């Protein structure tokens, strides 16, 4: 039985030091009991208490890391809904390729090289899934060797044959792959391979009881890093199974099912579009690894963007550092624009200015990561804030004019800003970033 908050509190130092981020030790204990905090946050807990609280402190969903040089981690989630706190480890996207596919090496290289930049973050594919479609041991092992020569990404090795899996693992390169999959007929053999090679192990079954039985056998064999595959054939079936698994792990603290989930988005899909829809659902609810059968850059970019949005802390938006940024090597006489430090806002404005080929200065204020209108409504982007940024970042030492362009949505602050910056001319720019290039053409 899991410990209650009061039982955990009795084992804490009771100093109320607040260094854990909570106002009292009791509040911290309640968060530990709810699986919304980690014991490591307490700097003064004794070793004896750590041992006694090991089960209470363990994350409800185990953190599993795949890969070495290009690794990614999944699991360790603590909430059902993002707004309750945040989601921590975004799901990995993998591309499946058959071991007898003539384009295997090309697809492996694609997984290695594909990357797109969004709001200052490089979005990439995470893994390559290699399926033993040929049924031949030598073909499978050879495919793994060819793929490893093209990418350092972690592999998901797919075969029901322990012999084929053993041969593939010997060619994989020791980069912590995921073995897929253990089932009723081979769980002992697959668990032994996972333990011997330091690999993670996926277990698959059509029922949750079946999954729990398999994880208990695997852990008894010494394998701790497990991934669950609840076999399903529909979007509704996947949603129901994934939600049940998440609830059992978080609400019931049911350890046999406290592991990340893998899903194959192409299962039951009749087209690449249906596969993309299934993958999008899995990103939101609650997959840890999503395997795709098709690769279209536009679809993958859309999935990566969704993943980035869902796994951004809703209480801490992605931000850039406040400061004075130079775009296209501006000179002292070039225009000065101002915006907030919300990443999407910054990169939208900077991208439009850069794309227009116009040199400009961009003053980014500290708005706690809010967009222009949100920051203005919250009092985080007003005349005082802008004027303070002008002074703090020594704007007057970089430009030889006293003109500042504010976003059109906050035109109402222009009068107040002129009072905060005597001698300055406040110009009202466009409301939308896409209109900035045309506006800059009128700069005198």
Residue pairs with C-beta under 8 A, 6 or more apart in sequence:
2 33
2 55
2 56
2 253
3 33
3 53
3 55
3 56
4 33
5 26
5 29
5 30
5 32
5 33
5 34
6 29
8 29
8 32
8 33
8 53
8 56
9 25
9 26
9 29
11 45
11 49
11 52
11 53
12 25
12 28
12 29
12 42
12 45
12 49
13 25
13 42
13 44
13 45
13 46
14 25
15 25
15 44
16 23
16 24
16 25
17 43
17 44
18 24
19 42
19 43
19 44
20 28
20 37
20 41
20 42
20 43
21 37
21 41
22 28
22 31
22 37
28 37
28 41
28 42
31 37
32 38
32 39
32 53
32 56
32 57
33 56
35 59
35 60
35 78
35 250
35 253
36 78
36 79
36 85
38 57
38 59
39 45
39 50
39 53
39 56
39 57
40 57
45 53
50 57
59 75
59 76
59 77
59 78
59 258
60 77
60 78
60 249
60 250
60 253
60 258
61 75
61 76
61 77
61 78
61 246
61 249
61 250
61 258
61 259
61 260
62 75
62 76
62 224
62 225
62 226
62 258
62 259
62 260
63 73
63 74
63 75
63 76
63 89
64 73
64 74
64 75
64 200
64 225
64 226
64 227
64 259
64 260
64 288
65 71
65 72
65 73
65 176
65 200
65 225
66 72
66 73
66 74
66 92
66 126
66 127
66 154
66 156
66 176
66 177
66 178
66 200
66 289
67 127
67 152
67 153
67 154
67 175
67 176
67 177
68 152
68 154
68 174
68 175
68 176
69 152
69 175
70 126
70 151
70 152
70 153
70 154
71 154
71 176
72 89
72 92
72 126
72 127
72 154
73 89
74 89
74 91
74 92
74 227
74 260
74 288
74 289
75 89
75 259
75 260
75 288
76 88
76 89
77 87
77 88
77 89
77 246
77 250
77 286
78 85
78 88
78 250
79 85
79 86
79 87
79 250
80 246
80 247
80 250
80 251
82 310
82 314
83 314
86 311
86 312
86 313
86 314
86 315
86 316
87 310
87 311
88 311
89 288
89 311
90 307
90 308
90 310
90 311
91 282
91 283
91 287
91 288
91 289
91 290
91 307
92 126
92 127
92 288
92 289
92 290
93 125
93 126
93 127
93 279
93 290
93 292
93 300
93 303
93 304
93 307
94 111
94 125
94 126
94 127
94 128
94 129
94 156
94 289
94 290
94 291
94 292
95 107
95 110
95 111
95 125
95 127
95 128
95 129
95 291
95 292
95 295
96 129
96 130
96 131
96 156
96 158
96 264
96 266
96 291
96 292
96 293
97 103
97 104
97 107
97 108
97 128
97 129
97 130
97 131
97 143
97 147
98 104
98 130
98 131
98 133
98 134
99 130
99 131
99 132
99 133
99 134
99 136
99 139
99 140
99 142
99 143
99 144
100 133
100 134
100 139
100 143
101 107
101 133
104 130
104 143
104 146
104 147
105 146
105 147
105 149
105 150
107 128
107 295
108 128
108 146
108 147
108 150
108 151
109 150
109 151
110 125
110 295
111 125
111 127
111 128
111 151
111 153
112 150
112 151
112 152
112 153
114 124
114 125
114 297
114 300
115 122
115 123
115 124
116 122
116 123
116 297
116 301
116 304
117 123
118 304
118 305
118 308
118 347
119 308
119 318
119 343
119 344
119 346
119 347
120 318
120 320
120 343
120 347
121 308
121 318
123 301
123 304
123 305
123 307
123 308
125 153
125 300
126 153
126 154
126 289
127 153
127 154
127 155
127 156
127 178
127 289
128 147
128 151
128 153
128 154
128 155
128 156
129 155
129 156
129 158
129 180
129 291
130 140
130 143
130 144
130 147
130 155
130 156
130 157
130 158
130 168
131 158
131 159
132 139
132 140
132 158
132 159
132 161
132 164
132 168
134 140
135 161
135 164
136 164
137 161
137 163
137 164
137 167
138 167
140 159
140 164
140 167
140 168
141 164
141 167
141 168
141 170
141 171
142 171
144 155
144 157
144 168
144 171
144 172
145 171
147 155
148 155
148 171
148 172
148 173
148 175
152 175
154 175
154 176
154 177
154 178
155 172
155 175
155 177
155 178
156 177
156 178
156 180
156 202
156 262
156 289
156 291
157 165
157 168
157 169
157 172
157 177
157 178
157 179
157 180
158 180
158 181
159 165
159 168
159 180
160 181
160 183
160 185
160 186
161 186
162 186
162 189
162 190
162 193
165 179
165 190
165 193
166 193
169 177
169 179
169 193
169 197
169 199
172 197
174 197
174 198
176 198
176 199
176 200
177 197
177 199
177 200
178 199
178 200
178 201
178 202
178 227
178 262
178 289
179 190
179 193
179 194
179 199
179 200
179 201
179 202
180 202
180 204
180 229
180 262
181 190
181 201
181 202
181 203
181 204
181 229
182 190
182 191
182 201
182 202
182 203
182 204
182 214
182 218
183 203
183 204
183 205
183 214
184 205
184 210
184 214
187 203
187 214
187 217
187 218
187 221
188 217
188 221
190 201
191 201
191 217
191 218
191 221
191 222
191 223
192 221
193 199
194 200
194 201
194 218
194 223
194 225
195 221
195 222
195 223
199 225
200 225
200 226
200 227
201 218
201 223
201 225
201 226
201 227
202 226
202 227
202 228
202 229
202 262
203 211
203 214
203 215
203 218
203 226
203 227
203 228
203 229
204 211
204 214
204 229
204 230
204 231
205 211
205 213
205 214
205 229
205 230
205 231
206 230
206 231
207 230
208 230
208 241
208 244
208 245
208 248
208 257
211 228
211 229
211 230
211 245
211 256
211 257
212 254
212 256
212 257
213 256
215 226
215 228
215 256
215 257
215 259
216 256
218 226
219 226
226 259
227 259
227 260
227 261
227 262
227 288
227 289
228 245
228 257
228 259
228 260
228 261
228 262
229 261
229 262
229 263
229 264
230 238
230 241
230 242
230 245
230 261
232 238
232 241
232 267
232 268
233 267
233 268
234 268
235 268
235 277
235 278
235 281
238 263
238 278
238 281
238 282
239 281
239 285
242 261
242 263
242 282
242 285
242 286
242 287
243 285
243 286
245 257
245 261
245 286
246 285
246 286
248 254
248 257
249 257
249 258
249 259
260 288
260 289
261 286
261 287
261 288
261 289
262 287
262 288
262 289
262 290
262 291
263 278
263 282
263 287
263 289
263 290
263 291
264 291
264 293
265 275
265 276
265 278
265 279
265 282
265 290
265 291
265 292
265 293
266 275
266 278
266 291
266 292
266 293
266 294
267 278
268 274
268 278
269 275
269 277
269 278
269 293
272 294
272 296
272 299
275 292
275 293
275 294
276 299
276 302
276 303
279 290
279 292
279 303
280 302
280 303
280 306
282 290
283 290
283 303
283 306
283 307
283 310
284 306
284 310
290 303
292 300
312 318
316 369
317 342
317 343
317 369
317 370
318 342
318 343
318 344
318 369
319 341
319 342
319 343
319 368
319 369
320 341
320 343
320 346
320 347
320 364
321 341
321 364
322 341
322 364
322 365
322 366
322 389
322 393
323 363
323 364
323 393
324 361
324 362
324 363
324 364
324 393
324 394
324 395
324 398
325 350
325 361
325 362
325 363
325 364
326 361
326 362
327 350
327 353
327 354
327 359
327 360
327 361
327 362
328 353
328 354
328 357
328 358
328 359
328 360
329 359
330 359
330 360
330 361
331 359
332 398
332 399
332 400
332 401
333 399
333 400
333 401
334 358
334 359
334 360
334 361
334 399
334 443
335 358
335 360
335 361
335 403
335 405
335 440
335 443
336 360
336 361
336 362
336 363
336 395
336 399
336 401
336 403
336 404
336 405
337 349
337 353
337 360
337 361
337 362
337 363
337 404
337 405
337 429
337 436
338 362
338 363
338 364
338 365
338 386
338 389
338 404
338 405
338 406
338 407
339 345
339 346
339 349
339 362
339 363
339 364
339 365
339 372
339 407
340 346
340 364
340 365
340 367
340 370
340 371
340 372
340 375
340 380
340 381
341 364
341 365
341 366
341 367
341 368
341 369
342 367
342 369
342 370
342 371
342 372
342 374
342 375
343 369
344 371
345 371
345 372
345 433
346 362
346 364
348 433
349 362
349 433
349 436
350 362
351 433
352 433
352 434
352 436
352 437
353 360
353 362
353 436
353 437
353 440
355 437
356 436
356 437
356 440
358 437
358 440
358 441
358 443
360 440
361 395
361 398
361 399
363 386
363 389
363 390
363 393
363 395
363 404
364 389
365 381
365 385
365 386
365 388
365 389
366 380
366 385
366 389
367 375
367 380
367 381
367 385
368 375
368 380
370 378
370 380
370 381
372 381
372 407
372 409
372 410
373 409
373 410
375 381
376 382
376 409
376 410
376 413
381 410
382 413
382 416
383 413
383 416
383 417
383 419
383 420
384 416
384 420
386 404
386 406
386 413
386 417
386 420
387 417
387 420
387 421
389 395
390 396
390 404
390 421
396 402
402 421
402 423
402 424
402 425
403 424
403 425
403 426
403 427
404 417
404 421
404 424
404 425
404 426
404 427
405 427
405 428
405 429
405 439
406 413
406 414
406 417
406 426
406 427
406 428
406 429
407 429
407 430
407 431
408 428
408 429
408 430
408 431
408 432
409 431
411 428
414 426
414 428
415 426
417 424
417 426
418 424
418 425
418 426
429 436
429 439
430 436
430 438
430 439
